[in-house]
Amino acid sequence: MGEEFDVLSYQQREPRIHILTLDRVLGWDIYDRLHNDSKTRFYELVVPKQADWQHRLEEIEAIVDRTVYARMLIMDVRRATLHKIQQAYNKIVGYNRKDLNRFCFTVLVGDGPLNLFGAGKSPDVFVPYLANLRRDYNAAIFFFDPFIHYEPEETDSSMDEDFMLPSKPPQRLASYFPEAGVTVDSVRRFFRAAEQNEAVKKQRLKTLAALYLKRIGEQFPEHKDFLRGLLSKNGAQLGSEKMNLYPVFFEEWVHELMQKAANQPKE
């Protein structure tokens, strides 16, 4: 991570969650899911409001020192934007380091290793990837989001001022959404069903999980335990690491960790 900080403890934290991402679509998906869930709707949710990634980055850089008053940091760690936001993340982790996994929890949402879906791969390729994330961010939990995992040829890796995150679903998922004009934003809106009742929300989540399972199962057909784990609250066990699937049990994990942070005995 590279930067040194005076490591202090900030035990008097508020029921506040910082959603840290340069992706407007993912940011508002997380916000809406938490805002509309009965268990998490009373938490204060802080999300960058600007549409373009440059101004979202400026918003995040402006509040790095204020993260010490939050009980949770939800961090987008996808490869495409990580190098742009890394300096801000370094400072945030530095300021909060003494309290992580006690008074403050980090929840990571990200893609997978480079060439994850290359020929002959197994889910074990996640193990060193997850170990690095845990080391860098002291993460309580990692959620793999298939809708932000693009193969190298699908993205512009230059990340210059004209950079734009892909608006279309990744190619391996595109066949499931053949309608004209489908975007990641429209797919996320459909599956989170913010304006629908709980029964509809649960059914759409089941449909989304089944879609994920079918596609990942096609890639890793001999790893049934891994697939079953992805649909459980405890996630899939990969060596000493664990991985969950966004947004399966996402709200439940956020609520559980927020309660754990609030109930930590003060020193």
URVENNOR-V122333 format. One record per backbone hydrogen bond with DSSP energy under -0.5 kcal/mol. NH is the residue of the N-H (numbers start at 1). CO is the residue of the C=O. Records with the same first field share a line. If there is no record, write none. Layout:
NH=CO / CO
This chain:
7=5
8=6
11=9
13=11
14=69
16=14
17=44
18=72
19=17 / 46
20=18 / 74
21=19
24=22
27=23
28=24
29=25
30=26
31=27
32=28
33=29
34=30
35=31
36=32
37=34
40=37
41=37
43=40
44=15
45=43
46=17 / 44
47=45
48=19
56=52
57=53
58=54
59=55
60=56
61=57
62=58
63=59 / 60
64=61
66=63
67=63 / 64
68=65
69=66
70=67
71=14 / 16
72=16
73=105
74=18
75=73 / 107
76=20
77=75 / 109
81=78
82=78
83=79
84=81
85=81
86=82
89=85
90=86
91=87
92=88
93=89
94=90
95=91
96=92
97=93 / 94
99=96
100=96 / 97
101=104
102=99 / 104
103=99
104=99
105=71
107=73 / 105
108=141
109=75
110=143
116=113
118=115
121=118
125=122
126=123
127=124
129=125
130=126
131=127
132=128
133=129
134=130
135=131
136=132
137=133
138=134
140=106
141=106
143=108
144=142 / 244
145=110 / 143
146=144
148=145
149=146
150=148
154=151
155=152
157=155
159=156
163=160
173=170
174=170
175=171
176=173
177=174
182=179
184=167
187=183
188=184
189=185
190=186
191=187
192=188
193=189
196=193
201=197
202=198
203=199
204=200
205=201
206=202
207=203
208=204
209=205
210=206
211=207
212=208
213=209
214=210
215=211
216=212
217=213
218=214
219=215
220=216
223=220
227=223
228=224
229=225
230=226
231=227 / 228
232=229
235=232
236=243
238=236 / 241
241=238
243=236
244=142
245=230
246=144 / 244
248=245
250=247
253=249
254=250
255=251
256=252
257=253
258=254
259=255
260=256
261=257
262=258
263=259
264=261
